[in-house]
């Protein structure tokens, strides 16, 4: 309520007394009574004041909206900047990852190449070592080309190896003179095989050939009932490598059905079918 309305306001009693006075007062006094009412221009002025207040409120809202728009633009700008930075960092990480992966791949490729080279060198060295071992074994076997081994004769005190060789030669019908034998000994001191070293390869081959198909009883070789129930075997003396090779060939023969496996002049031979050419 503005000032003009407050000044023109009357309570209900005053309003009733005013009405009664109006009825008694002559017609001319009506103009005076009506002049006491609030003038119309004051109401217009009040409406104008209310319109001004609304305009102020609208202006305030518009200002707030403008500020919100400005804030929204700033937020969008910040989001855009963050998005750009994130994309740049993501691209940097992608490039770094690609670079690191490429380095790892190059390193792995280089290592694989080095491993392949080392493997090739190792294979070559293994081949060379194998050939050297084979050549050494062949040389050792060549040094034993005139030797034979007599197995399954127990060691006794005061042994006479020459007499044992002569008894075996007599049973196998081989003529052996004292000059045909270079040396006779046991492989070791305890219970080794008897080794006979001939002076000539031809005499050694004849001794091996004629004793091969004979069943040489240890009792007949030793006499006096010694070694009863045992049989004496005469074979080529082999190196450790050739002994292993012979053992492996015999196991292979059992598994694959090879017909024969034997040793001739220090070489391990086998055959698949009878009368087929042997392969060493």
Phi and psi restraints in degrees (value plus and minus 20) as a CYANA .aco file:
   2 UNK   PHI    -102.7   -62.7
   2 UNK   PSI    -198.3  -158.3
   3 UNK   PHI     -87.7   -47.7
   3 UNK   PSI     -59.3   -19.3
   4 UNK   PHI     -82.7   -42.7
   4 UNK   PSI     -62.8   -22.8
   5 UNK   PHI     -85.7   -45.7
   5 UNK   PSI     -57.9   -17.9
   6 UNK   PHI     -85.9   -45.9
   6 UNK   PSI     -58.7   -18.7
   7 UNK   PHI     -88.7   -48.7
   7 UNK   PSI     -50.7   -10.7
   8 UNK   PHI    -109.1   -69.1
   8 UNK   PSI     -24.0    16.0
   9 UNK   PHI     -96.6   -56.6
   9 UNK   PSI     120.0   160.0
  10 UNK   PHI    -154.0  -114.0
  10 UNK   PSI     131.2   171.2
  11 UNK   PHI     -98.3   -58.3
  11 UNK   PSI     156.9   196.9
  12 UNK   PHI     -91.2   -51.2
  12 UNK   PSI     -51.1   -11.1
  13 UNK   PHI     -88.8   -48.8
  13 UNK   PSI     -64.0   -24.0
  14 UNK   PHI     -83.2   -43.2
  14 UNK   PSI     -58.3   -18.3
  15 UNK   PHI     -82.3   -42.3
  15 UNK   PSI     -60.7   -20.7
  16 UNK   PHI     -86.2   -46.2
  16 UNK   PSI     -64.1   -24.1
  17 UNK   PHI     -83.1   -43.1
  17 UNK   PSI     -54.6   -14.6
  18 UNK   PHI     -86.4   -46.4
  18 UNK   PSI     -57.0   -17.0
  19 UNK   PHI     -86.5   -46.5
  19 UNK   PSI     -62.2   -22.2
  20 UNK   PHI     -84.8   -44.8
  20 UNK   PSI     -59.2   -19.2
  21 UNK   PHI     -86.0   -46.0
  21 UNK   PSI     -51.1   -11.1
  22 UNK   PHI     -88.1   -48.1
  22 UNK   PSI     -55.2   -15.2
  23 UNK   PHI     -89.5   -49.5
  23 UNK   PSI     -53.9   -13.9
  24 UNK   PHI    -104.9   -64.9
  24 UNK   PSI     -48.9    -8.9
  25 UNK   PHI     -95.0   -55.0
  25 UNK   PSI     123.1   163.1
  26 UNK   PHI     -82.1   -42.1
  26 UNK   PSI     152.7   192.7
  27 UNK   PHI     -81.8   -41.8
  27 UNK   PSI     -52.7   -12.7
  28 UNK   PHI     -86.5   -46.5
  28 UNK   PSI     -47.5    -7.5
  29 UNK   PHI     -92.1   -52.1
  29 UNK   PSI     -33.4     6.6
  30 UNK   PHI     -83.5   -43.5
  30 UNK   PSI     -55.4   -15.4
  31 UNK   PHI     -84.0   -44.0
  31 UNK   PSI     -54.8   -14.8
  32 UNK   PHI     -89.5   -49.5
  32 UNK   PSI     -59.0   -19.0
  33 UNK   PHI     -87.5   -47.5
  33 UNK   PSI     -59.8   -19.8
  34 UNK   PHI     -89.2   -49.2
  34 UNK   PSI     -45.7    -5.7
  35 UNK   PHI     -91.6   -51.6
  35 UNK   PSI     -37.4     2.6
  36 UNK   PHI     -97.6   -57.6
  36 UNK   PSI     -35.4     4.6
  37 UNK   PHI     -89.6   -49.6
  37 UNK   PSI     138.1   178.1
  38 UNK   PHI     -82.7   -42.7
  38 UNK   PSI     110.7   150.7
  39 UNK   PHI     -85.4   -45.4
  39 UNK   PSI     130.3   170.3
  40 UNK   PHI     -85.0   -45.0
  40 UNK   PSI     -56.9   -16.9
  41 UNK   PHI     -79.7   -39.7
  41 UNK   PSI     -49.4    -9.4
  42 UNK   PHI     -85.1   -45.1
  42 UNK   PSI     -58.0   -18.0
  43 UNK   PHI     -85.5   -45.5
  43 UNK   PSI     -61.2   -21.2
  44 UNK   PHI     -82.3   -42.3
  44 UNK   PSI     -58.3   -18.3
  45 UNK   PHI     -84.7   -44.7
  45 UNK   PSI     -57.2   -17.2
  46 UNK   PHI     -85.9   -45.9
  46 UNK   PSI     -60.5   -20.5
  47 UNK   PHI     -84.8   -44.8
  47 UNK   PSI     -56.6   -16.6
  48 UNK   PHI     -84.4   -44.4
  48 UNK   PSI     -56.6   -16.6
  49 UNK   PHI     -85.8   -45.8
  49 UNK   PSI     -59.6   -19.6
  50 UNK   PHI     -85.5   -45.5
  50 UNK   PSI     -57.9   -17.9
  51 UNK   PHI     -82.9   -42.9
  51 UNK   PSI     -57.9   -17.9
  52 UNK   PHI     -84.0   -44.0
  52 UNK   PSI     -60.8   -20.8
  53 UNK   PHI     -81.8   -41.8
  53 UNK   PSI     -61.1   -21.1
  54 UNK   PHI     -84.0   -44.0
  54 UNK   PSI     -60.1   -20.1
  55 UNK   PHI     -83.4   -43.4
  55 UNK   PSI     -59.0   -19.0
  56 UNK   PHI     -82.7   -42.7
  56 UNK   PSI     -61.9   -21.9
  57 UNK   PHI     -83.9   -43.9
  57 UNK   PSI     -63.0   -23.0
  58 UNK   PHI     -83.3   -43.3
  58 UNK   PSI     -62.7   -22.7
  59 UNK   PHI     -81.0   -41.0
  59 UNK   PSI     -59.5   -19.5
  60 UNK   PHI     -83.1   -43.1
  60 UNK   PSI     -63.7   -23.7
  61 UNK   PHI     -83.1   -43.1
  61 UNK   PSI     -63.7   -23.7
  62 UNK   PHI     -81.7   -41.7
  62 UNK   PSI     -58.8   -18.8
  63 UNK   PHI     -84.3   -44.3
  63 UNK   PSI     -61.5   -21.5
  64 UNK   PHI     -84.0   -44.0
  64 UNK   PSI     -60.9   -20.9
  65 UNK   PHI     -82.0   -42.0
  65 UNK   PSI     -62.1   -22.1
  66 UNK   PHI     -81.5   -41.5
  66 UNK   PSI     -62.3   -22.3
  67 UNK   PHI     -83.3   -43.3
  67 UNK   PSI     -60.8   -20.8
  68 UNK   PHI     -82.9   -42.9
  68 UNK   PSI     -61.2   -21.2
  69 UNK   PHI     -82.0   -42.0
  69 UNK   PSI     -63.3   -23.3
  70 UNK   PHI     -82.3   -42.3
  70 UNK   PSI     -63.1   -23.1
  71 UNK   PHI     -82.7   -42.7
  71 UNK   PSI     -60.9   -20.9
  72 UNK   PHI     -81.9   -41.9
  72 UNK   PSI     -62.5   -22.5
  73 UNK   PHI     -81.9   -41.9
  73 UNK   PSI     -60.1   -20.1
  74 UNK   PHI     -85.6   -45.6
  74 UNK   PSI     -62.3   -22.3
  75 UNK   PHI     -83.2   -43.2
  75 UNK   PSI     -62.6   -22.6
  76 UNK   PHI     -82.7   -42.7
  76 UNK   PSI     -58.7   -18.7
  77 UNK   PHI     -83.3   -43.3
  77 UNK   PSI     -64.0   -24.0
  78 UNK   PHI     -82.4   -42.4
  78 UNK   PSI     -62.4   -22.4
  79 UNK   PHI     -81.9   -41.9
  79 UNK   PSI     -62.2   -22.2
  80 UNK   PHI     -82.2   -42.2
  80 UNK   PSI     -63.1   -23.1
  81 UNK   PHI     -82.8   -42.8
  81 UNK   PSI     -65.1   -25.1
  82 UNK   PHI     -83.0   -43.0
  82 UNK   PSI     -60.1   -20.1
  83 UNK   PHI     -83.5   -43.5
  83 UNK   PSI     -61.7   -21.7
  84 UNK   PHI     -84.0   -44.0
  84 UNK   PSI     -63.0   -23.0
  85 UNK   PHI     -84.2   -44.2
  85 UNK   PSI     -60.1   -20.1
  86 UNK   PHI     -84.1   -44.1
  86 UNK   PSI     -63.8   -23.8
  87 UNK   PHI     -83.9   -43.9
  87 UNK   PSI     -59.0   -19.0
  88 UNK   PHI     -85.9   -45.9
  88 UNK   PSI     -64.6   -24.6
  89 UNK   PHI     -84.3   -44.3
  89 UNK   PSI     -56.7   -16.7
  90 UNK   PHI     -86.4   -46.4
  90 UNK   PSI     -60.5   -20.5
  91 UNK   PHI     -86.1   -46.1
  91 UNK   PSI     -59.8   -19.8
  92 UNK   PHI     -82.3   -42.3
  92 UNK   PSI     -63.4   -23.4
  93 UNK   PHI     -83.4   -43.4
  93 UNK   PSI     -59.0   -19.0
  94 UNK   PHI     -84.3   -44.3
  94 UNK   PSI     -63.8   -23.8
  95 UNK   PHI     -85.1   -45.1
  95 UNK   PSI     -61.1   -21.1
  96 UNK   PHI     -84.7   -44.7
  96 UNK   PSI     -62.1   -22.1
  97 UNK   PHI     -83.3   -43.3
  97 UNK   PSI     -64.0   -24.0
  98 UNK   PHI     -81.9   -41.9
  98 UNK   PSI     -62.8   -22.8
  99 UNK   PHI     -83.3   -43.3
  99 UNK   PSI     -65.9   -25.9
 100 UNK   PHI     -84.1   -44.1
 100 UNK   PSI     -62.7   -22.7
 101 UNK   PHI     -81.7   -41.7
 101 UNK   PSI     -61.7   -21.7
 102 UNK   PHI     -83.4   -43.4
 102 UNK   PSI     -60.4   -20.4
 103 UNK   PHI     -83.1   -43.1
 103 UNK   PSI     -64.1   -24.1
 104 UNK   PHI     -81.8   -41.8
 104 UNK   PSI     -63.1   -23.1
 105 UNK   PHI     -83.2   -43.2
 105 UNK   PSI     -61.6   -21.6
 106 UNK   PHI     -84.1   -44.1
 106 UNK   PSI     -61.0   -21.0
 107 UNK   PHI     -84.4   -44.4
 107 UNK   PSI     -63.8   -23.8
 108 UNK   PHI     -83.6   -43.6
 108 UNK   PSI     -61.9   -21.9
 109 UNK   PHI     -81.8   -41.8
 109 UNK   PSI     -62.3   -22.3
 110 UNK   PHI     -84.4   -44.4
 110 UNK   PSI     -62.7   -22.7
 111 UNK   PHI     -84.4   -44.4
 111 UNK   PSI     -60.5   -20.5
 112 UNK   PHI     -81.5   -41.5
 112 UNK   PSI     -61.1   -21.1
 113 UNK   PHI     -83.2   -43.2
 113 UNK   PSI     -62.7   -22.7
 114 UNK   PHI     -84.2   -44.2
 114 UNK   PSI     -61.6   -21.6
 115 UNK   PHI     -82.3   -42.3
 115 UNK   PSI     -62.2   -22.2
 116 UNK   PHI     -82.3   -42.3
 116 UNK   PSI     -61.9   -21.9
 117 UNK   PHI     -83.9   -43.9
 117 UNK   PSI     -64.2   -24.2
 118 UNK   PHI     -83.7   -43.7
 118 UNK   PSI     -60.0   -20.0
 119 UNK   PHI     -83.3   -43.3
 119 UNK   PSI     -60.7   -20.7
 120 UNK   PHI     -84.0   -44.0
 120 UNK   PSI     -63.5   -23.5
 121 UNK   PHI     -84.1   -44.1
 121 UNK   PSI     -60.5   -20.5
 122 UNK   PHI     -83.4   -43.4
 122 UNK   PSI     -61.5   -21.5
 123 UNK   PHI     -83.5   -43.5
 123 UNK   PSI     -60.7   -20.7
 124 UNK   PHI     -83.7   -43.7
 124 UNK   PSI     -64.6   -24.6
 125 UNK   PHI     -84.6   -44.6
 125 UNK   PSI     -58.9   -18.9
 126 UNK   PHI     -82.4   -42.4
 126 UNK   PSI     -61.7   -21.7
 127 UNK   PHI     -83.3   -43.3
 127 UNK   PSI     -62.7   -22.7
 128 UNK   PHI     -83.1   -43.1
 128 UNK   PSI     -64.4   -24.4
 129 UNK   PHI     -82.3   -42.3
 129 UNK   PSI     -61.7   -21.7
 130 UNK   PHI     -82.9   -42.9
 130 UNK   PSI     -61.1   -21.1
 131 UNK   PHI     -86.5   -46.5
 131 UNK   PSI     -60.1   -20.1
 132 UNK   PHI     -84.0   -44.0
 132 UNK   PSI     -62.5   -22.5
 133 UNK   PHI     -83.1   -43.1
 133 UNK   PSI     -60.1   -20.1
 134 UNK   PHI     -84.6   -44.6
 134 UNK   PSI     -63.5   -23.5
 135 UNK   PHI     -84.8   -44.8
 135 UNK   PSI     -60.7   -20.7
 136 UNK   PHI     -83.7   -43.7
 136 UNK   PSI     -63.7   -23.7
 137 UNK   PHI     -83.1   -43.1
 137 UNK   PSI     -59.1   -19.1
 138 UNK   PHI     -84.7   -44.7
 138 UNK   PSI     -59.4   -19.4
 139 UNK   PHI     -86.8   -46.8
 139 UNK   PSI     -61.8   -21.8
 140 UNK   PHI     -83.8   -43.8
 140 UNK   PSI     -61.0   -21.0
 141 UNK   PHI     -86.4   -46.4
 141 UNK   PSI     -55.3   -15.3
 142 UNK   PHI     -83.6   -43.6
 142 UNK   PSI     -54.5   -14.5
 143 UNK   PHI     -90.6   -50.6
 143 UNK   PSI     -37.6     2.4
 144 UNK   PHI    -123.1   -83.1
 144 UNK   PSI      -6.2    33.8
 145 UNK   PHI     -83.8   -43.8
 145 UNK   PSI     -44.1    -4.1
 146 UNK   PHI    -120.9   -80.9
 146 UNK   PSI      -9.9    30.1
 147 UNK   PHI    -124.6   -84.6
 147 UNK   PSI     125.8   165.8
 148 UNK   PHI    -147.0  -107.0
 148 UNK   PSI     137.5   177.5
 149 UNK   PHI    -138.4   -98.4
 149 UNK   PSI     110.2   150.2
 150 UNK   PHI    -126.0   -86.0
 150 UNK   PSI      98.3   138.3
 151 UNK   PHI    -126.7   -86.7
 151 UNK   PSI     138.7   178.7
 152 UNK   PHI      54.9    94.9
 152 UNK   PSI      11.5    51.5
 153 UNK   PHI    -135.0   -95.0
 153 UNK   PSI      96.5   136.5
 154 UNK   PHI     -88.2   -48.2
 154 UNK   PSI     129.7   169.7
 155 UNK   PHI     -96.6   -56.6
 155 UNK   PSI     118.7   158.7
 156 UNK   PHI    -154.6  -114.6
 156 UNK   PSI     144.4   184.4
 157 UNK   PHI     -93.6   -53.6
 157 UNK   PSI     125.3   165.3
 158 UNK   PHI      35.6    75.6
 158 UNK   PSI      29.9    69.9
 159 UNK   PHI     -92.6   -52.6
 159 UNK   PSI     126.7   166.7
 160 UNK   PHI    -137.9   -97.9
 160 UNK   PSI      73.8   113.8
 161 UNK   PHI     -84.6   -44.6
 161 UNK   PSI     -58.0   -18.0
 162 UNK   PHI     -81.6   -41.6
 162 UNK   PSI     -59.8   -19.8
 163 UNK   PHI     -86.0   -46.0
 163 UNK   PSI     -57.9   -17.9
 164 UNK   PHI     -83.5   -43.5
 164 UNK   PSI     -64.0   -24.0
 165 UNK   PHI     -85.0   -45.0
 165 UNK   PSI     -59.2   -19.2
 166 UNK   PHI     -85.3   -45.3
 166 UNK   PSI     -59.8   -19.8
 167 UNK   PHI     -85.1   -45.1
 167 UNK   PSI     -62.0   -22.0
 168 UNK   PHI     -84.1   -44.1
 168 UNK   PSI     -62.3   -22.3
 169 UNK   PHI     -83.3   -43.3
 169 UNK   PSI     -58.0   -18.0
 170 UNK   PHI     -86.8   -46.8
 170 UNK   PSI     -62.1   -22.1
 171 UNK   PHI     -85.4   -45.4
 171 UNK   PSI     -58.9   -18.9
 172 UNK   PHI    -105.1   -65.1
 172 UNK   PSI     -20.9    19.1
 173 UNK   PHI      41.5    81.5
 173 UNK   PSI      34.6    74.6
 174 UNK   PHI    -140.5  -100.5
 174 UNK   PSI     108.7   148.7
 175 UNK   PHI    -104.4   -64.4
 175 UNK   PSI      93.4   133.4
 176 UNK   PHI    -145.3  -105.3
 176 UNK   PSI     106.0   146.0
 177 UNK   PHI    -118.5   -78.5
 177 UNK   PSI     144.2   184.2
 178 UNK   PHI     -82.5   -42.5
 178 UNK   PSI     -49.4    -9.4
 179 UNK   PHI     -95.5   -55.5
 179 UNK   PSI     -30.7     9.3
 180 UNK   PHI    -100.4   -60.4
 180 UNK   PSI     -36.3     3.7
 181 UNK   PHI    -128.2   -88.2
 181 UNK   PSI     106.0   146.0
 182 UNK   PHI    -104.9   -64.9
 182 UNK   PSI     -63.3   -23.3
 183 UNK   PHI    -182.2  -142.2
 183 UNK   PSI     133.6   173.6
 184 UNK   PHI    -158.0  -118.0
 184 UNK   PSI     111.4   151.4
 185 UNK   PHI    -181.5  -141.5
 185 UNK   PSI     147.7   187.7
 186 UNK   PHI    -113.0   -73.0
 186 UNK   PSI     129.9   169.9
 187 UNK   PHI     -85.6   -45.6
 187 UNK   PSI     -55.9   -15.9
 188 UNK   PHI    -161.9  -121.9
 188 UNK   PSI     152.4   192.4
 189 UNK   PHI     -94.5   -54.5
 189 UNK   PSI     -45.1    -5.1
 190 UNK   PHI    -103.7   -63.7
 190 UNK   PSI     -98.5   -58.5
 191 UNK   PHI    -161.0  -121.0
 191 UNK   PSI      28.9    68.9
 192 UNK   PHI    -104.1   -64.1
 192 UNK   PSI     150.6   190.6
 193 UNK   PHI     -94.6   -54.6
 193 UNK   PSI     138.8   178.8
 194 UNK   PHI    -108.5   -68.5
 194 UNK   PSI     107.6   147.6
 195 UNK   PHI    -126.9   -86.9
 195 UNK   PSI     108.7   148.7
 196 UNK   PHI    -133.0   -93.0
 196 UNK   PSI     100.5   140.5
 197 UNK   PHI    -125.9   -85.9
 197 UNK   PSI      92.6   132.6
 198 UNK   PHI    -105.5   -65.5
 198 UNK   PSI     139.0   179.0
 199 UNK   PHI    -100.1   -60.1
 199 UNK   PSI     -47.5    -7.5
 200 UNK   PHI    -148.6  -108.6
 200 UNK   PSI     126.2   166.2
 201 UNK   PHI     -89.2   -49.2
 201 UNK   PSI     -54.4   -14.4
 202 UNK   PHI     -83.9   -43.9
 202 UNK   PSI     -60.1   -20.1
 203 UNK   PHI     -89.4   -49.4
 203 UNK   PSI     -59.5   -19.5
 204 UNK   PHI     -82.7   -42.7
 204 UNK   PSI     -63.6   -23.6
 205 UNK   PHI     -83.7   -43.7
 205 UNK   PSI     -59.7   -19.7
 206 UNK   PHI     -83.9   -43.9
 206 UNK   PSI     -60.2   -20.2
 207 UNK   PHI     -84.2   -44.2
 207 UNK   PSI     -62.8   -22.8
 208 UNK   PHI     -85.8   -45.8
 208 UNK   PSI     -64.6   -24.6
 209 UNK   PHI     -84.7   -44.7
 209 UNK   PSI     -62.4   -22.4
 210 UNK   PHI     -99.5   -59.5
 210 UNK   PSI     -42.5    -2.5
 211 UNK   PHI    -110.1   -70.1
 211 UNK   PSI     -26.8    13.2
 212 UNK   PHI     -87.6   -47.6
 212 UNK   PSI     -65.4   -25.4
 213 UNK   PHI    -112.0   -72.0
 213 UNK   PSI     -12.2    27.8
 214 UNK   PHI    -118.8   -78.8
 214 UNK   PSI     121.7   161.7
 215 UNK   PHI    -112.5   -72.5
 215 UNK   PSI      81.4   121.4
 216 UNK   PHI    -111.1   -71.1
 216 UNK   PSI      86.1   126.1
 217 UNK   PHI     -95.2   -55.2
 217 UNK   PSI     114.8   154.8
 218 UNK   PHI     -83.8   -43.8
 218 UNK   PSI     -53.0   -13.0
 219 UNK   PHI     -84.6   -44.6
 219 UNK   PSI     -60.3   -20.3
 220 UNK   PHI     -88.8   -48.8
 220 UNK   PSI     -53.6   -13.6
 221 UNK   PHI     -94.4   -54.4
 221 UNK   PSI     -62.6   -22.6
 222 UNK   PHI    -107.2   -67.2
 222 UNK   PSI     -50.7   -10.7
 223 UNK   PHI      55.8    95.8
 223 UNK   PSI     151.6   191.6
 224 UNK   PHI      37.1    77.1
 224 UNK   PSI       8.4    48.4
 225 UNK   PHI      53.4    93.4
 225 UNK   PSI     -11.2    28.8
 226 UNK   PHI     -98.1   -58.1
 226 UNK   PSI     122.8   162.8
 227 UNK   PHI      50.6    90.6
 227 UNK   PSI       9.2    49.2
 228 UNK   PHI     -84.3   -44.3
 228 UNK   PSI     119.2   159.2
 229 UNK   PHI      64.6   104.6
 229 UNK   PSI     -20.4    19.6
 230 UNK   PHI    -131.6   -91.6
 230 UNK   PSI     135.2   175.2
 231 UNK   PHI    -141.5  -101.5
 231 UNK   PSI     120.5   160.5
 232 UNK   PHI    -111.7   -71.7
 232 UNK   PSI     117.3   157.3
 233 UNK   PHI    -138.3   -98.3
 233 UNK   PSI     115.4   155.4
 234 UNK   PHI    -136.1   -96.1
 234 UNK   PSI     103.1   143.1
 235 UNK   PHI    -160.6  -120.6
 235 UNK   PSI     148.2   188.2
 236 UNK   PHI     -87.1   -47.1
 236 UNK   PSI     124.7   164.7
 237 UNK   PHI     -99.8   -59.8
 237 UNK   PSI     107.3   147.3
 238 UNK   PHI    -135.0   -95.0
 238 UNK   PSI     135.3   175.3
 239 UNK   PHI     -93.1   -53.1
 239 UNK   PSI     149.8   189.8
 240 UNK   PHI     -81.5   -41.5
 240 UNK   PSI     -59.0   -19.0
 241 UNK   PHI     -84.3   -44.3
 241 UNK   PSI     -64.9   -24.9
 242 UNK   PHI     -90.1   -50.1
 242 UNK   PSI     -50.3   -10.3
 243 UNK   PHI     -85.5   -45.5
 243 UNK   PSI     -62.2   -22.2
 244 UNK   PHI     -84.2   -44.2
 244 UNK   PSI     -59.8   -19.8
 245 UNK   PHI     -83.3   -43.3
 245 UNK   PSI     -59.9   -19.9
 246 UNK   PHI     -85.4   -45.4
 246 UNK   PSI     -62.8   -22.8
 247 UNK   PHI     -82.3   -42.3
 247 UNK   PSI     -62.5   -22.5
 248 UNK   PHI     -86.5   -46.5
 248 UNK   PSI     -58.6   -18.6
 249 UNK   PHI     -86.5   -46.5
 249 UNK   PSI     -56.8   -16.8
 250 UNK   PHI     -87.3   -47.3
 250 UNK   PSI     -61.1   -21.1
 251 UNK   PHI     -84.2   -44.2
 251 UNK   PSI     -59.4   -19.4
 252 UNK   PHI     -85.7   -45.7
 252 UNK   PSI     -56.7   -16.7
 253 UNK   PHI     -83.6   -43.6
 253 UNK   PSI     -58.7   -18.7
 254 UNK   PHI     -86.2   -46.2
 254 UNK   PSI     -58.5   -18.5
 255 UNK   PHI     -96.0   -56.0
 255 UNK   PSI     -56.2   -16.2
 256 UNK   PHI    -122.4   -82.4
 256 UNK   PSI     -24.0    16.0
 257 UNK   PHI      56.6    96.6
 257 UNK   PSI       9.7    49.7
 258 UNK   PHI     -85.6   -45.6
 258 UNK   PSI     129.1   169.1
 259 UNK   PHI    -101.1   -61.1
 259 UNK   PSI     -68.2   -28.2
 260 UNK   PHI    -157.1  -117.1
 260 UNK   PSI     128.0   168.0
 261 UNK   PHI    -158.4  -118.4
 261 UNK   PSI     108.0   148.0
 262 UNK   PHI    -173.7  -133.7
 262 UNK   PSI     157.6   197.6
 263 UNK   PHI    -141.3  -101.3
 263 UNK   PSI     114.6   154.6
 264 UNK   PHI    -158.3  -118.3
 264 UNK   PSI      97.8   137.8
 265 UNK   PHI      33.7    73.7
 265 UNK   PSI      22.1    62.1
 266 UNK   PHI      62.2   102.2
 266 UNK   PSI     -16.2    23.8
 267 UNK   PHI    -130.1   -90.1
 267 UNK   PSI     117.6   157.6
 268 UNK   PHI    -106.9   -66.9
 268 UNK   PSI     104.4   144.4
 269 UNK   PHI    -142.0  -102.0
 269 UNK   PSI     133.5   173.5
 270 UNK   PHI    -165.7  -125.7
 270 UNK   PSI     141.2   181.2
 271 UNK   PHI    -163.8  -123.8
 271 UNK   PSI     123.7   163.7
 272 UNK   PHI    -106.8   -66.8
 272 UNK   PSI     -70.0   -30.0
 273 UNK   PHI    -143.0  -103.0
 273 UNK   PSI     123.5   163.5
 274 UNK   PHI     -74.6   -34.6
 274 UNK   PSI     123.5   163.5
 275 UNK   PHI      51.4    91.4
 275 UNK   PSI     -14.9    25.1
 276 UNK   PHI    -105.8   -65.8
 276 UNK   PSI     129.7   169.7
 277 UNK   PHI     -82.5   -42.5
 277 UNK   PSI     112.5   152.5
 278 UNK   PHI     -96.1   -56.1
 278 UNK   PSI     131.5   171.5
 279 UNK   PHI    -144.6  -104.6
 279 UNK   PSI     108.1   148.1
